[in-house]
Amino acid sequence: MNLVDILVVEDNPDHVELLVETLNEYRVVNHIEIFETGEEALARLKAPGKNRPGLIILDINLPGLGGLEVLEQLKKDPTTSDISVWILTTSNTDSERSRADTLSADRYMVKPLDIEQLWSAVNATRLGWGLLE
Amino acid sequence: MTLRYVLGRDDFPARWHCGNWSGAHGWTHIVSDLATFAAYFAIPLVLLYYMRKRKDLPFAHMMPIFAVFILSCGTGHLLDALIFWYPVYRVSAAVKVTTAVVSWLAVAALWDLTPKLLQYPSPEALRVEVASRRLAMQQLQEKTLELEKSHADLERYARLLSEDVLVRSAFEVTPFGKLIVNPEGRILMTNPALNEMFGYQSDELLDQSVNVLIPEADAEHHHKRVESFFQDPPREKQYKMGIGRELSGLRKDGTTIPLAVGLTSLDTKQGRLVLAHVADTTEQQRSEEFIRVLFEKASDAHFLLDDSGILECNTAALNLFGCATKSELLGRYPTDFLPECQPDGSTSREWLKRLQTEARAHGHYQAEFTVLSREQGALTCDISLTAVRISGREAFLVACHDISLQKQQQEKLKARHDEMKELLYVVSHDLKSPLVTINGFVGLMVSNLKKGRHEKVLDSAERIRRGAQTMERLIDDILALSRVQRHQATRKAIRVEEVVQEVLESLASDIEKSQAKVVVEAPLPPLVNDEGMLRQILLNLVQNGLRYGCPEPGMELVIGGHRVSGKIHLFVKDSGPGIPNQFHQQIFRLFQRLDKEHQGTGLGLAAVTKAVEKMDGRVRLESEPGQGATFWLEFPERGTAV
């Protein structure tokens, strides 16, 4: 099984640390790449000769380009539209949920991240997860 | 003595033979006597003729005496003529005796008559008498005629009254006052409603002049009207009196009442009369007045519109369209006062047409529109059109309510609401974010402690503390912003230098930390404004300057100001990295953070913007990347009173 590369777009270093720690806790061994802004993440995805990630974990409140705008661009671009995108945010408004839904986000998860919720999400996807037993 | 003796003529010669008569002399006697006799004989005949013709001749009883007297005189003369041939002297003597007797009888009779004859007036006196009698006679005749006429009048009226019971009751039993007037303006009949209307008893008005019912001021006009009505009654049977002017009636108690009067000309057998129908319009006028006041004094603009333009309008409509008098507005079309286009993009002409179509279809239509007021420029109004019919013609009752103020307030409220929504959203996010951090690292710390992995615990604790500090700062800044927003601005003279000193003292620890060189370019111009707001502004700007503008120790932060053409300009200038042009507007909005390195909340400059607004001032940024940043404040020298 090919392990998927995970791309995280999150500006709050504390939250990045928590996410990484949580994944480590569950012994997820996939490759994780972290970007602070949407612009940087998009540049990385469009850069030639780089591996395509299998999963993007995206925050909504980002400096500059917002998470939902990043999502829109990803889903519009045929080269990235099939990548799974999970929204991970502190915002829990109906308008953002429905907008994310309209833009075909694969999941919408609210911080603080419930480990069980993340776990079931991981199990439910047919992505290549590398888990240390 | 026998008759033969008397008639005997033998004792005397004929006169011709007695004496020496010449023929001429004898015949003169004879002819004269005969002529006298003839005349004397004719006189009684003439008298007789008179008597037969004038039976009323006075003294008629004297006539026979005079006749006998004249006849006996005449007979004497006849005998004198006959005696020339037949000497009947004895007969002659007898005749003379008779004549003498009769003559004395006549004298006696005349004498007897003298007193009566003396009583007869002279002809002059008679003439005067006759003239005066004639005059009296004439007057008498006139009086008689008058009496006859008035008698005829009375007879006529009596007949009129009794003509028909139905007509009579139609006249009596009606809520309208009725009266019948003759050409002289005399009241012949009134009905109970009229008596009550004018406060009279049942028959009190009969035979009075109609003028008792008319106020003095109107009497002259009324008189003329009545005169012309009788002379030339209008062709229509029923004539409305006083069209175009207010008619009023005078009551018995001296008060006046408004009236509507209709006149009918009655051509009766007895001549032309006028039947007046009178209605008391007090109630009608009162309700008309109420309606007029309701219309005129309404605060919303109302007007009536048809194809020919505006028919009628109220004062508020004049104000709305900026017209001083009705003549400026009536007959005009509303589009004359509307801008070329309406908010929905259609031309005002099309737009109004559409409104009329909708109102026609639904009876009523409401919309929003923009009107050009002469004084206030473009105003937003709420307009409603109601289709009505005026005198059988289609028209629209238009009501306009100026909602510019509400619109402005609505926009202000909406801006405020949007701002609050944004604040709430960002606050929830920005407050939640450190909470997630705190929660997460507490969990991680617990887990690591359990597993005995102590090397990571310190890092977690540090992150938890920073999260708590972020929350505290955020809460402080939100409270500061809220204070600014709620602040009731005041105006007083501010010594700006003192305020700057206070701000620098309160930021002493920040200044020390940044090791910046803070310069105040004294003197600073004084101004009249809100001191609390100025302090808040300077605090935020100096704090920002220290935080972002002085990244290296020893960098300069300059505070200065001057007065330019009635405005006070203050500035806070740093020599830091500067801010790119594209962020110059955005930076003043809520939660806009440009720098990831520093722990700003994104509320500082938003609070500055609010505070500057409260001071009627402006704030702007002058900066180029690498050239430092200068925040300029501009205030009026004396802030407007609040």
Chai-1 contact restraints between the chains, C-beta under 6 A:
chainA,res_idxA,chainB,res_idxB,connection_type,confidence,min_distance_angstrom,max_distance_angstrom,comment,restraint_id
A,D14,B,T437,contact,1.0,0.0,6.0,A-B,restraint_1
A,D14,B,R463,contact,1.0,0.0,6.0,A-B,restraint_2
A,L18,B,G440,contact,1.0,0.0,6.0,A-B,restraint_3
A,E21,B,L444,contact,1.0,0.0,6.0,A-B,restraint_4
A,N61,B,H429,contact,1.0,0.0,6.0,A-B,restraint_5
A,T90,B,H429,contact,1.0,0.0,6.0,A-B,restraint_6
A,T90,B,K432,contact,1.0,0.0,6.0,A-B,restraint_7
A,T90,B,S433,contact,1.0,0.0,6.0,A-B,restraint_8
A,T90,B,V436,contact,1.0,0.0,6.0,A-B,restraint_9
A,S91,B,H429,contact,1.0,0.0,6.0,A-B,restraint_10
A,K111,B,V436,contact,1.0,0.0,6.0,A-B,restraint_11
A,P112,B,V436,contact,1.0,0.0,6.0,A-B,restraint_12
A,P112,B,N439,contact,1.0,0.0,6.0,A-B,restraint_13
A,P112,B,G440,contact,1.0,0.0,6.0,A-B,restraint_14
